[in-house]
Amino acid sequence: MQLRYSIITVALAAWIGLPGATAPTLPAPDGAYAVGLLRTEFADTARPLDAGKPDSGPRRLPAVVWYPAEARPSAEGQPYLEDAVAATTLPAITRNFRYADGDLHAVAAARIAVHPGARPAKTKRGFPVVVYSHGLFLYPEQNSVLAAHLASHGYIVVSIAHPGDSTDVRLQDDTLVATQFGGTPDDPRFGEAWKVIAGGADLAVRRDALATYADAFPATRIGRSFAAWRDDTIAVADAIVARKEPAALRKILATADRTRLAFAGMSFGGATSATTCHRVTACRAAVNLDGQNFDPALFDRAVGRPLLLMLSDWPRYGLLEGQPREPDFSPNDLAYEPWASTGRNDDVVRVRLEGIRHLGFTDLVALLDGPKRQERVGDIDGGQALATINDVVLAFLDAYMRDGDAAGLGRAIDRRPALKRHVPTRMQRWAGENAETR
């Protein structure tokens, strides 16, 4: 085993040019607890690992867990990605996003203040649990800074990989699951309907397109992945609530309050978090970092739980093809609330972070540099982006998971100048006109 890891280290260093790389230290968690780290794996025996291969074995979900721990602070911290993980993950990111070989040297060299295997801390009430999902073709460690920040403030964060739709991942039995591209062609009606939903002239044409969208959605790559991710997160939540978690996780979850469960994620993982929270009784809140809703059941319908929706700077950078660039409308305004009352539910918090692109809602915002940084993560300062995300997500979860003061969330938003509250005024106007017509 030691020989294998030595080979991995040498190969990784050669691939990224590590001898000439700096070793950036990501922002340290500032809560009262040290942060422990554990890697484990959930299994859903009711589903195959690969839906297209019934004989691929049970669906297995690698997980990275950050938790409140009893440990002394470390000035050096730990590698952001362990060598064995980096050797699988970094080439996959490079391939999936068409980066040059040297673009990720800072990711490979970065360090973060966590303590693998540290003794879990305890509290009388128990720590709330957050189930986290990465973005499409990304990796479960992609928001380590946020996860460590939450853990230091008394949350247990369980970030799962969605094999096939993540970067390449290696399972506990050493099986390598690569990112899967292509597959069965999409129902052609889906693309046309989506163009209308994102950029149609008014609410009436969007309503008509949604019926076609919902019918075509299951027969698309996005639709199949949506079902898999939804079922992945539900399976993990069920295991946690029913005390059927992996054995390696039992000591950590013995310190948890399993009645206080949240879902969070970025991009496709963020959209999944809203869908799963809507379906899971134990869920108290959801966090969606720039994920566009694809769930037909959540258009023109209440999500039914408190939801933080933090969006990238679409007026400046855009995100979806055909999306209007005006600040008074985002395609997500069509989701999470009934159209007739959109923008009126204080528990659905919509904000836009100026200067940030979609991938800026990951740790890459502080780890990517060079001439292509703006086109990848935006021109926002990396430290500012991470601090804003950390501050607002924690304040939101404290408000709804710990029966905290909602005013604390308002203060967290107001003290970040780049963060703008989003009011869906165009949707409100359309909904009013539509009501008058009816």
Secondary structure by P-SEA (a helix, b strand, c coil): caaaaaaaaaaaaaaaccccbbbbbcccccccbbbbbbbbccccccccccccccccccbbbbbbbbccccccccccccccccaaaaaacaaaaaaaaccccccccccccccccccccccccccccbbbbbbbbbccccccccaaaaaaaaaaabbbbbbbbbccccccccccccccccccccccccaaaaaaaaaaaaccccaaaaaaaaaaaaaaccccaaaaaaaaaaaaaaaaaaaaaacccccccccccccccccbbbbbbcaaaaaaaaaaaaccccccbbbbcccccccccccccccccbbbbbbccccccccccccccccccccccccccccccccccccbbbbbbccccccccccccccccccccccccccccaaaaaaaaaaaaaaaaaaccccccaaaaaaaaaacccbbbbbaaaaaaaaaaaaaac
